[in-house]
Amino acid sequence: MSEYRELRKRYSLLDICRTPDLATAVTLQPVQRIEVDAAILFSDLLLPLEHMGIRFDFIAGEGPAIENPLRTEADLDAVRRFEPREALRHVLDTIGQVQTELAGKVPLIGFAGAPFTLASYAIEGGHSNTFAHTKALMYGHPAAWHRFCDMLADLIGDYLVAQIEAGVDAVQVFDSWVGVLNAPDYREFILPHTRRIFERVAPHGVPTIHFGVGTGSILAELRAAGGDVIGADWRTPLDDAWERIGFDRAIQGNLDPTVLLAPLDRIFAATDDVLERAGGRPGHIFNLGHGILPMTPVDHVQAVARYVHQQTRQ
């Protein structure tokens, strides 16, 4: 969005995340321009890492870069705990400001990163195609791995509870890179820790969303780990994904983000396909199957939002 790009000319991504006035403005921008049914808190899933002693920054054109990646068992054991309500107070202040501005117009969704995704960023030092360093530690030092992921789960659980206390209406757990694991590895190394987060949040009574990328082969495992809503990316047809998840859970998804670069007739045809596969069942949250691409025309996003509302209006 042009409004966001203007801010980025003056402020870094981390500056915006750490400044409630700026983060509030960016959170509200899509709500003001696009007919969305919820606002999503503007933040970054890596924010907890710096308070664990894992310093990072964002490199233009490359994404996040960890200053000193964790590569040994001793590195995993050296990270520190922190109190999210103190260290991430700026995020909680943003939530309060956003809810004041929204005044009940739409609900606000908070979020945090899942243990595997946070661990892989910390270990790889950034994005990876093989996740070789992460898997080497996971396979080679399983006890240290589980201790590290237990800590991450506790911190993220507390962080999400703090967001709920600050006023978000729902929370989403993002596991962006978990699709690099097969089902047995997910069950052994990840499922207990992600489940720990959802169990921590459950008593607080807000809807929970669990989303991962490339998870077509582990959707049943994601369901077992937790979440009232399971997100499906664009690689798996929505009806197939929902059947694997179980129709007693809601589903979020799953238009291919690149389709929004196409002409409107193709966009609407792809949108119809997603809606038809949902079959009119209650519990479908129409969304993209992953993050929106920077070059996406905003008017295409607005057109899809309007079209979905028109097609699903009772």
C-alpha positions in Angstrom: 0.0 0.0 0.0 1.3 3.5 -0.9 0.5 4.7 2.6 2.8 2.0 4.1 5.5 2.7 1.6 5.5 6.4 2.5 6.1 5.5 6.1 8.9 3.0 5.2 10.8 5.8 3.5 11.1 7.4 6.9 11.1 4.5 9.3 12.5 1.0 9.4 10.3 -2.0 9.9 11.5 -2.4 13.5 11.0 1.3 14.1 7.4 1.0 13.1 6.9 -2.2 15.2 8.4 -0.5 18.3 6.4 2.7 18.0 2.7 2.3 18.9 1.5 5.3 17.0 3.1 4.1 13.8 2.1 0.4 14.3 -1.4 1.6 15.0 -1.5 3.6 11.8 -0.2 0.7 9.7 -2.7 -1.8 11.3 -5.6 0.5 10.4 -4.5 1.1 6.8 -6.0 -2.0 5.2 -9.2 -1.6 7.3 -9.6 2.0 5.9 -8.9 1.0 2.3 -10.2 -2.5 1.9 -13.4 -4.1 3.0 -11.8 -6.7 5.3 -13.7 -8.4 8.1 -10.9 -8.1 10.6 -7.7 -6.1 11.4 -4.4 -7.8 11.9 -2.0 -6.4 14.4 1.1 -4.9 12.6 4.1 -6.4 14.3 6.8 -9.0 13.4 7.0 -12.6 14.6 10.7 -12.2 15.4 10.3 -9.5 18.0 10.6 -12.0 20.9 14.0 -13.2 19.8 15.9 -10.0 20.7 14.7 -10.2 24.3 16.1 -13.8 24.4 19.5 -12.4 23.5 19.2 -13.3 19.8 19.9 -10.0 18.0 18.7 -9.5 14.4 17.9 -6.8 11.8 16.2 -6.6 8.4 18.4 -6.5 5.4 17.0 -4.7 2.3 16.0 -7.3 -0.3 17.0 -10.2 1.9 14.8 -10.2 4.9 15.7 -10.9 8.6 19.3 -11.6 9.5 20.4 -13.0 12.9 23.6 -11.5 14.2 24.9 -14.6 15.8 23.0 -17.7 14.8 22.6 -20.5 17.3 24.6 -23.5 16.1 25.5 -25.6 19.1 23.8 -27.3 22.0 25.4 -24.7 24.3 23.9 -21.9 22.2 20.4 -23.3 22.6 20.9 -23.5 26.4 22.3 -20.0 26.7 19.2 -18.1 25.6 17.3 -16.3 28.3 13.7 -16.0 29.3 11.9 -12.6 29.6 8.5 -11.2 30.6 6.5 -10.3 27.5 4.4 -7.8 29.4 7.5 -5.7 30.1 9.8 -6.3 27.1 7.0 -6.1 24.5 5.0 -3.4 26.2 5.0 -1.4 22.9 3.0 -4.2 21.2 0.4 -4.2 24.0 0.1 -0.4 23.9 -0.5 -0.7 20.1 -3.3 -3.1 20.7 -5.0 -0.7 23.1 -4.6 2.2 20.6 -5.9 0.1 17.7 -9.0 -1.0 19.6 -9.8 2.6 20.5 -9.6 3.6 16.8 -11.5 0.6 15.6 -14.3 1.2 18.1 -15.8 -2.2 17.4 -15.9 -1.8 13.6 -14.1 -5.1 13.1 -12.3 -7.5 15.4 -8.5 -7.4 15.9 -6.3 -10.4 15.4 -3.0 -10.7 17.3 -0.3 -13.2 16.5 3.0 -14.8 17.3 5.5 -17.2 15.6 5.4 -20.9 16.4 8.4 -22.7 18.0 9.7 -24.3 14.8 9.7 -21.1 12.8 11.3 -19.0 15.5 13.9 -21.7 16.2 14.7 -22.1 12.5 15.3 -18.3 12.1 17.5 -18.3 15.2 19.5 -21.3 14.0 19.8 -20.7 10.3 20.4 -17.0 10.7 17.7 -16.1 8.2 15.7 -17.9 5.5 17.0 -21.3 4.3 16.1 -23.7 1.5 17.3 -26.8 3.3 17.1 -25.9 7.0 20.2 -28.1 7.4 21.5 -26.4 10.6 18.1 -26.6 12.2 17.6 -30.2 11.5 21.2 -31.1 12.5 20.6 -29.7 15.9 17.1 -31.2 16.1 18.3 -34.7 15.2 21.7 -34.5 16.9 20.8 -32.9 20.2 17.1 -33.7 20.8 17.2 -33.0 24.5 18.6 -29.5 24.0 16.1 -29.0 21.1 13.1 -29.8 23.3 14.4 -27.6 26.1 14.7 -24.7 23.7 11.3 -25.3 22.2 9.7 -25.6 25.6 11.1 -22.2 26.4 9.8 -20.8 23.1 6.4 -22.3 23.8 6.2 -20.8 27.3 7.3 -17.4 26.1 4.9 -17.4 23.1 2.0 -18.7 25.2 2.6 -15.9 27.7 3.0 -13.3 24.9 -0.3 -14.3 23.3 -2.1 -14.2 26.7 -0.7 -10.7 27.2 -2.1 -9.7 23.8 -5.5 -11.1 24.8 -5.4 -9.2 28.1 -4.5 -6.1 26.1 -7.6 -6.5 24.0 -7.2 -8.6 20.8 -10.3 -10.6 19.8 -8.5 -13.6 18.4 -4.9 -14.9 18.1 -3.0 -16.6 15.3 0.1 -18.8 15.5 2.2 -18.7 12.4 4.5 -21.6 11.5 5.9 -20.3 8.2 8.6 -22.9 7.7 7.1 -26.0 9.3 6.2 -27.5 5.9 9.8 -28.6 5.6 9.1 -31.4 8.2 7.5 -34.7 7.5 4.7 -36.0 9.7 6.8 -38.3 12.0 9.3 -35.5 12.6 6.5 -33.0 13.3 4.9 -35.3 15.8 8.2 -36.0 17.6 9.9 -32.6 17.6 7.2 -29.9 17.2 3.7 -31.0 18.1 4.1 -31.1 21.9 5.5 -27.6 21.9 2.9 -26.0 19.6 0.2 -27.8 21.6 1.6 -26.3 24.7 0.9 -22.8 23.3 -2.7 -23.5 22.5 -3.3 -25.1 25.9 -1.9 -22.0 27.5 -4.2 -19.7 25.5 -7.4 -21.9 25.7 -8.7 -20.8 29.1 -8.8 -17.2 27.9 -11.7 -17.9 25.6 -10.7 -16.2 22.3 -10.7 -18.0 18.9 -7.3 -19.4 17.9 -5.9 -19.8 14.4 -3.0 -22.1 13.4 -1.4 -21.5 10.1 1.6 -23.0 8.3 3.0 -23.0 4.8 3.5 -26.2 2.8 1.6 -28.2 5.3 -0.5 -30.4 3.0 1.1 -33.6 4.3 0.8 -32.6 8.0 -2.7 -31.0 8.2 -3.9 -33.7 10.6 -0.9 -33.1 12.8 -1.5 -29.3 12.8 -5.1 -30.0 14.0 -3.7 -32.3 16.7 -1.4 -29.5 17.9 -4.3 -27.1 18.3 -6.3 -24.2 16.9 -10.1 -23.6 16.4 -9.2 -22.6 12.8 -6.5 -24.4 10.7 -5.1 -22.4 7.9 -4.5 -24.1 4.5 -2.0 -22.7 2.0 -2.8 -22.5 -1.8 -1.1 -25.8 -2.7 -3.9 -28.0 -1.4 -7.5 -27.7 -2.7 -9.6 -26.3 0.1 -12.1 -29.1 0.2 -9.3 -31.7 0.3 -7.6 -29.7 3.1 -10.8 -29.4 5.1 -11.5 -33.1 4.9 -8.0 -33.9 6.2 -8.4 -31.3 9.0 -12.0 -32.4 9.9 -15.2 -30.5 9.3 -15.6 -29.9 13.1 -12.8 -27.3 12.8 -13.0 -24.1 10.9 -10.6 -23.5 8.0 -8.8 -20.4 6.7 -7.7 -19.9 3.1 -6.7 -20.3 0.5 -6.4 -18.2 -2.7 -2.9 -18.3 -4.3 -1.5 -14.8 -3.6 0.0 -14.6 -7.1 -3.5 -14.9 -8.6 -4.1 -11.3 -7.4 -1.6 -10.2 -10.1 -3.9 -11.6 -12.8 -6.8 -9.9 -14.6 -10.0 -9.6 -12.6 -11.9 -12.3 -14.5 -9.2 -14.9 -13.6 -9.1 -13.6 -10.0 -12.9 -14.0 -9.7 -12.8 -17.5 -11.2 -10.1 -18.6 -8.8 -12.1 -17.0 -5.9 -15.2 -18.9 -7.0 -13.2 -22.2 -7.0 -12.2 -21.6 -3.3 -15.8 -20.7 -2.3 -17.3 -23.7 -4.2 -14.9 -26.0 -2.4 -16.0 -24.5 0.9 -19.4 -25.7 0.0 -21.3 -23.1 2.0 -20.3 -24.8 5.2 -20.0 -22.6 8.3 -16.5 -22.0 9.5 -14.7 -20.9 6.3 -12.6 -17.7 6.6 -11.8 -16.6 3.1 -8.1 -15.5 2.9 -5.0 -15.8 0.8 -3.0 -19.0 1.1 0.0 -17.1 2.3 1.2 -13.5 2.6 0.3 -10.9 0.0 3.0 -9.9 -2.5 4.4 -6.4 -2.5 3.6 -5.7 -6.2 -0.1 -6.7 -5.7 -2.5 -3.9 -7.0 -4.5 -2.7 -4.0 -7.6 -2.4 -6.2 -7.4 -6.1 -7.0 -7.4 -6.9 -3.2 -10.4 -4.6 -2.7 -12.2 -6.2 -5.7 -11.8 -9.7 -4.2 -13.0 -8.5 -0.7 -16.2 -7.0 -2.3 -16.6 -10.1 -4.6 -16.5 -12.5 -1.7 -19.0 -10.5 0.3 -21.3 -10.4 -2.7 -21.0 -14.2 -3.4 -21.5 -15.2 0.2 -24.2 -12.7 1.3 -27.1 -14.6 2.8 
